[in-house]
Amino acid sequence: MSGVRSPSLQDRKSVQEMLGEFLREAGVLVLVFGFLDLFMTEKPVTFGFAVGILSLSGFLLVSGILAEITRKE
């Protein structure tokens, strides 16, 4: 046999757990890269843009947390 082992049922992640991780990571990336893009293009941070980025990031983070909390094992 090769050195690759197939994941057992306990090692495998559920779809809901992977979705939760994805949403949380996407929320952090939106937050970081949204403001980084403005910094790199030397545009001023407007109130609407800041509220939009924070709202979207917060929504993704909370959705990811709720997806993991409510998953059934």
C-alpha positions as CSV (number, residue, x, y, z in Angstrom):
1,M,0.0,0.0,0.0
2,S,1.1,3.5,-0.6
3,G,1.6,6.1,2.2
4,V,-1.8,7.7,1.4
5,R,-4.5,6.7,3.8
6,S,-8.2,7.1,3.2
7,P,-10.0,9.3,5.7
8,S,-12.1,7.5,8.2
9,L,-15.6,8.6,9.1
10,Q,-14.3,10.4,12.1
11,D,-11.6,12.3,10.1
12,R,-14.0,13.5,7.4
13,K,-15.6,16.9,7.8
14,S,-19.3,17.5,7.1
15,V,-20.4,19.8,4.4
16,Q,-21.9,22.2,7.0
17,E,-18.6,22.3,8.9
18,M,-16.7,23.1,5.6
19,L,-19.3,25.8,4.7
20,G,-18.8,27.4,8.1
21,E,-15.1,27.5,7.7
22,F,-15.4,28.9,4.2
23,L,-17.8,31.7,5.3
24,R,-15.6,32.7,8.3
25,E,-12.5,32.8,6.1
26,A,-14.3,34.7,3.4
27,G,-15.4,37.3,6.0
28,V,-11.9,37.9,7.1
29,L,-10.6,38.1,3.5
30,V,-13.3,40.6,2.6
31,L,-12.4,42.8,5.6
32,V,-8.6,42.7,5.0
33,F,-8.5,43.0,1.2
34,G,-11.3,45.5,1.0
35,F,-9.4,48.1,2.9
36,L,-6.0,47.0,1.4
37,D,-7.4,47.7,-2.0
38,L,-8.3,51.2,-1.0
39,F,-4.9,51.7,0.5
40,M,-3.1,50.5,-2.6
41,T,-5.1,52.6,-5.0
42,E,-4.7,55.6,-2.6
43,K,-8.4,56.3,-2.5
44,P,-10.0,57.8,0.6
45,V,-12.1,55.6,2.8
46,T,-15.7,56.8,2.6
47,F,-18.3,56.1,5.2
48,G,-20.4,54.1,2.8
49,F,-17.5,51.9,1.8
50,A,-16.5,51.3,5.4
51,V,-20.0,50.4,6.4
52,G,-20.4,48.1,3.4
53,I,-17.2,46.2,4.0
54,L,-17.8,45.9,7.7
55,S,-21.4,44.8,7.1
56,L,-20.5,42.2,4.5
57,S,-17.6,40.9,6.6
58,G,-19.7,40.7,9.7
59,F,-22.5,38.9,7.9
60,L,-20.1,36.3,6.6
61,L,-18.4,35.8,9.9
62,V,-21.7,35.4,11.8
63,S,-23.1,33.1,9.1
64,G,-20.0,30.9,9.4
65,I,-20.3,30.7,13.1
66,L,-24.0,29.9,13.0
67,A,-23.4,27.2,10.4
68,E,-20.9,25.5,12.7
69,I,-23.0,25.9,15.9
70,T,-26.1,24.5,14.4
71,R,-24.5,21.5,12.6
72,K,-25.5,18.0,13.7
73,E,-22.8,15.5,14.3
